[in-house]
């Protein structure tokens, strides 16, 4: 009864926090509407007391919501979670619960990816309204990417303390709060909110992968991770470009920020369909809820064995060495860095570059939306290829498609005419398939005792590529996109060669084969 009471108190605190954040955002809407007759240009206008109090409500609401999600007796629960192993049976069939979870997480990732993807479509309008140059404007994506790096680290810890579901809900609350950028009269306020948005977005993807991996039967884990991650990434880019094409000509770039309010609230409501990790529920003593979750997803639980505890301690040992290890890690890290350079550099700069070449912003948004729409069905092919054909050559294939996209974009830049739809579509196909497969492939390619570190290294490199690109932009060192394509082309080709040489096939392989000393354990019994 005490646990239930505490959970009810937490629920009411969370609801109160969400209401406070929402109210704080709504207090900024009058400022936005004041610019209706001026093309929604608000630069230089004074901030009223309602906006100041609105920001206080947002900050306070985020704190109250976080408090409502925070479990009691955190240290005891973390210790208890180390004594529990939860794993779905290897050959369990997919149930309606699995498919429902995948669908909900795809929608969640579309909303998540849509946030940073919108930056490329807001920059041209922001540069014009705030009368700033490209170098100063580049602080915006740099702030967002710095936020994603912090979020990737911070949200991993939050997921272990709060739980997978709670960390996703906390991201949604942050998304709602960042929508006030749509009413900010100065560029500096956008920078701060963009960091907050990046932190929430950066934490969502790895937490979503972790939750899905814990719920899916091992037999279906690889393709489901690729499919959900790929659909979320491409769908998010399509949603951002479609919103820009349909709404930006009417409501200016600011509407792309204000959309964080309804989409963030949708993500909060989706929380009702996202199950909590059974391991987390058991650690909190909510055994009946954990049993229901495990029954729905075919999972089982048991206590950690003494030999596993010893191996966890041994896991601090020095990682494996040798040319094969370093070659494989270099290959995957380089591929992830190239993904970041394309996704957070080239594709973010492309809308502004096309506008500078004389394209109308509406036409640019429409072309890029068409590119994303063309790319959308191909993620199903990537998921099938990864699970049914070859993990190694599917990853290599995604890198190869990215190379072709870079070559076609280079030709377009040299020719100075033609449609960017096909080259951009190939870049979206290649990079999104690449990032959807890289993390699962990395996890399957290294032994248990270094799996977390190697997967974390590759994930960090995917953000580092974007940071490199935006630092160059801030320093006003970004050359023409043709030269950018050439600069990214060579390391991408090198990554392809390294994956082909050092990559190993993992499809259908027992991951215990990677642990000759017996560092992997069967977790199917109680």
N, C-alpha and C positions, 0 to 999 in steps of 0.2 A: 504493500500500500504506500509506503514511504517513497519507494522508487517512482511509482505512478504519479504521486503528488508532485515530486520534483520535476518529472517530465512535463506535467501540466503547467507548472510554473515556467519552465523553459519555453514551452509552446507559446504561452501568453506573452512572454518577453520578446520572443522572435516576432510574433504578430505585431506587437507594439512598435518594435524597431522598424519593421517593413513599412508600417503606416507612417512613422515619423519621416523616413527617407522619402516616401512617396509625396507626403505633404510638403516637404522641403523642396522637392523638384517642382511641384505644381505652383509654388510661390514664385518661381522664375518665369512661368509662362506669360504673365502680363508684360514682362520686359520684351519677350520675343514678339508678342502681338503688337507692341508699340511700333515695331519696324515694318509693319505690313505695307504701309504706303511708301516705304523707302526701299523696297526690295529686300526687306529684312536685314538691312545693314545697321548694325548696332555699335560699330567701332567708335570709341570715344564717349559714349553716353555714360552718365553717372549711374552708379549702382544704388538703388534705393534700400531703405532699411528692411523691406520685405525680403530682398534677395540675401541680405546679410543674415537675417534670422533663418532664412531657408537653408543656408549653408550650415548654420549651427544645428538645425534639425537633422540634416543629412549626416553630419559627423556623429551627433549623439545617437541617431537611429542606427547607424552601422555598429556602434558600440553596444547598444542594447540588444540588437539582433545577434551579435557575436556572443554576448553573455547568455542569451537564451539557448544558443546551440552548444555552449560549452558543457561537457559532462562533468559530474561531480566525481571527486576522488580520482583525479586524472592519473596520478602516479601509481595508484593501486591497479587501475585498469590497464595501463601500459605494461606493468609487470605481469598481470594476468594474461594479456594477449600473447606473451612469449610462451605460455604454457599450452597454447591451443593451436592445432593444425586443422584447417578447413580446406577440403578439396573436393571438387566434383569427380565422380567416377570417369575413368578414361573414355569409355565408350557409351556414356549416357546419351540418349536421344535428345534432340532439341524439343522443348515443350513450348506451349503458347507463351509462358512466362519469359522464356529466353528471347523469343521474337519480339515481344512487347518491350522488353528492356532495350534491345538493340534499336528499335524504332524511337523510343524516348531519348536515348543517348545520341542518336543521329540529330534529332531536333535540337538537343542541348548544344551539340558541337557546332551546328549551323549558326546558332545564335552567338556562340562563343567566337567562332572564326570571323563572323560578320563584323565584329567590333574593330579589330585592327585592320581588316581588309578595307574598311570604309575610309581609312586615312588617306589613301591615294586619291580618293574622289573629293575629299574636303580641302586638300592642299591648294588647288588652283583658286578656289573661291576665297580661302583665307588669305592667300598672298595678295589678292586684289583688294579685299576689304580692309585688311590691316596695313596695306602698303609696305610689305616686307619682301625681302629678296629670298632667293632659293636657299641660301645658306642658313639664314635665320629660321625660315620655315621648316628646315630639316630637323630642328630641335624637337619638333612634334613627334615624328616617328622614332627619333632617338629616345625621347622620353618614354614612349610606349614600349619600345624594345627593352630598355633598361628595366621597366616595370615587369616585363615578361620573365626576365632573368631572375629578378627578386621573387616573383610569384611562383616560378617553378620550384625554387628552393623552399620558400615559406609555406606554400600550400601543401607540399609533401609532408611537412611536419604537422600542419593543421589537420590533414587527412588522418594521420596516425592518432591524433589527440581527439579531434571532434568526430571522426568517422567520415567515410566517403561521401555519403549523402549530405551530411551537414556542411562539408567543405564546398560542395557544388552549390548549395543554397546560399552560402556566404558570398560566393562569386556573383550570384544573381543579384544580391542586395547591393553589392558594389557597382554592378552594371547600372542599376536603377539610379544610383547617386551620380554617376558620371554623365548622365544625360543633360545636366545643367550647362554643359559646355555649349549647348545650342543657344544659350542666352547670354553668354559671357561677352562683355564689351571690350575685353583686352585679350591679347594673345597669351600673356603670361598665365592667366587663369586656365587656359586650355592645356598648357604644359603640365600643370599639377594634376588636373583631372585625367589627362592622358596617361600619366604614370600610374594612377590608381586603376584605370581601366586595363592597362597592360598587366598589372599585377594579378588582377582577377582572371584575365584571359589566359595568362601564362600558366596559372595553376590548374585551370579546368582540364586541359588535355591529358596530362599525366594521371590525374585523379580518375578521369573517365576510363582511361586504359586500365588502371589498377582495378577499378570496380568491375569492369567487364571481364577481365582476366580471372577474377575471383569467382565469377558466376557462371562462366561458360565451361562446358565439358572440354577436357584437354584436346579431344579429337577435333573439335570445331573452333578452338581458340584462335589459331593463326588466321584463317580466312575471315572470321568475324571481326577481329581487331582491324584487319586491313579494310574491310568493307565499311565498318562504322567510321573509322578515321578518315577514309577517303571521301565518303559521301558527306561527312561533316565539313571537311576542308573545301571541297569543290562547291557544295551547297552554300557555304558561308560566303565564298567569293561571288557566287551568282546572286545571292540575296543582296549583298552590298552594291554590286553593279546595277542590279535591277532597280533597287531603291533610288540610286543616284539618277538613273535614266528617267524614272517616273516622277520622282518628287523634287529633286534638286532644282530643275528649271522653274518650279512654282514657288518653293519655300526656301530656296538657296541651300548652301552647304550645311547650314545649321540643322536642317531637319534630320540629317544622318546621325547627328549626336542625340537629338531628341527622341529618336526611335529606340534609344536604350531604355527609355521608360517602359513602353509596352512590352518590348521583347524581354527585358529583365523580369517583369512581373509574370510573363508567360513561363519563364524558366523557374520562378518560384512556385508557380502552380504545378508545373511538371514534377516538382519534388514529391508530390503525393504518389506518383507512379514509379519513383526510383526506390528500390529496396536498399536498406542498409546492409553493409557487410555482416555476414553471420558471425565472423570472428570478432568483430567489434561488439556486436550485441551480446555474445557470450562473455566477453571481457567485462561488460557492464552488468552482468548478472541477469540480463533479460533473456532467459533461456527459452521461454515459451515462444517469444517472437523469433528467436534464432532458429528454433525447430521448424516454425512455419516457413521461414525463408528457405531453409535447406530442403524442406519437403517440396517447395515450388520449383527449386532449381536442381534437384537431384544431388545435393551436396551432402557430405558426411563430415563428422568431426571426431577428433580423438585428442588425447593429451600428448604433449611432446615427449618423446622418449629420451632417456638419459644420454644415449649416444648422439642424438641430434643436438642436445645442449652443448656437449663437448665440441661438436663440429662447428656450432655457431661461434664458440670462443676461438676455434682454430681459424675461423673465417677472417680473422684479422691478420693472417699470415701474408707474406709477400706474394703479390700476384704472379701468375705464370709469366715466364720470360721466353724469349726466342723469336726468331724471325717471323714465324707463322703468326704468333700472337700480335706482334707489333705491326706486321703488314696488314692483318685483318682489321685491327683497330684503326690504323691510319686510313685504310680504304673507306671504312664506314664513317669515320669522323670527317674526312675530306668531302664525301658525298653530302653529309649533313650540312657542312659549311657552305657548299655550293647551293644547296636548297635555300639556305638563309639569304645568300647573295641575290638569288633570283626572286624569291617570294617577298622579302622585306627590303629589297633594293630596286631591282629592275622593274618589277611589276608595280611598285609604289611610285616610281618616277615616270612610268609610261603615260598615265593620263595627262600629267602636266606637259610632258614632251609633245604629245599629240596636239594639245591645245596650242602650244607654242608654234606648231607647224601649220596652224590655221584651222584645225578641226574644231567644231562647236562641242562644248562640254556634253550636251545631250547626246550628240552622235557618238562621242568617245565612250560614254557610259553604255550606250546601246550596243556598240561593237564589242566591248568587253563582256557585257552580259551574254551576248550571243556566243562568245568564245567559251565562257564558263558552261553555258547550256550544252554546247557540243561536247565538252569534256565530261559532263556528268555521267553518261552511261558507261564510259570506259572504266570507271572504278570497279564495276562488276566484273569486267574482264580481268582486271588486276587481282581482285580477290580470288577469282577462279584459278588464274595462273599460279598464284602463290601457293594455294592449297592443293591443286591437282597436277600442276605441271612441274615447276621447279622454284624453290625459294630463292636460290642464288641467281638464276638467270632472270627471274621476274624483277629482282632488285636491279640487276644489270640492265634489263630492258627499260625500266623507268628512267635510268640515267641516260640511256641512248636516246629516248624520246625527247628528253630535255635538251640534249645536244642538237638534235634536228631542229627543235624550236629556236634555239639560239642562232643556228646557221640561217634559218629563214628570216628571223628578225634582222640579222646582219645584212642579208640581201635587201630587205625592205628599206633599211636605213641608207644603204649605198644607192639604191635606185631612186629613193626619194618619193615614191608613189606606190599605190597599191593598198590593199586592205590588210590590217594587222590581225584579222580574225583567226586565220589558220596558225600563224606563228605563236600568237598568244594562247590559242587553244592547246597547242602542243606543249607550251611551257606550263600551263595549268595542269594538263594531264600528267606530264612527266614529273613535275615537282610534287604534286599532291599524292601521286602513286608512290613516289620515292619516300616521302615522309611517313606515309601510311604503312609502308613495309619495313623501313629502316629499324624502328624500335623493336618490333616483334622479331626481326631477323637477328638483331644484335643480341637480344635476350636468349635466342636459341643457339647462338654461335659461341658462347663463352661459358666456362664452368660456373657452378653455383656460387662458389666463394668469391668470385670477382664479377658476377653477373650484374649486381647493382651498380658497381663502379663503372663498368664499361658502358652499360646502357645510359647511365647518367652523363658520361662523357660525350656520347653521341648526341644526346638530347641537348646538352649545353652548346655543342658546336652548331646545331641548327639555329640557335639564337645568336651565336657569335658572328655568323655570317651576316646577319642583318645589322648587328651593331657596327661591324666594319664598314658596311655600305653607308650607314647613316653618319658615322664619324667623318667619312669622306665628304658627304653632302654638307655637313656643318662647316667643314673647313673649305668649302667651295672648290673642291678638287674633283668633282664629278665631271668626267668628259662626256662627249656625245654618246647616246645609247649604243651606237655602232661599236665604239671602242669599249664600252662596258660589256657588250656581248662577247667581244674578243677576249677581254680580260677574264670573264667567267668561263669561257669555252675551254681554255687550256686546263685549269684544275679539274673541271668536270670530266674532260677526257681522261685525265690522269686517274681520277676516282674510278672510272669505268674499267680501265686497265688493271687497277689494283684489286677491284672486286672480282674480276675475271680470273686473276692469278691466285689471290689468297682466299677468296670466298669458298666456303664449303656448303655442300647440299645438306639441308636440315629437314627436308620434307620426309615425313614418315620415320624420322630418326628418334630413338629413345634418348632423351636428353641426359640420361645417366651415362651414356657412352662418352659424354664429354668429361666425366668425373671418374677417371680410372681408380682413384683412391676411395671411391664410394661416398662422395659428398652429396649425393642426391638420394632422396628417400621416398618410399611409397607412402602416400597419405590417403589411402582409400578406405581404411578401416577405422573402427572406433576403438 
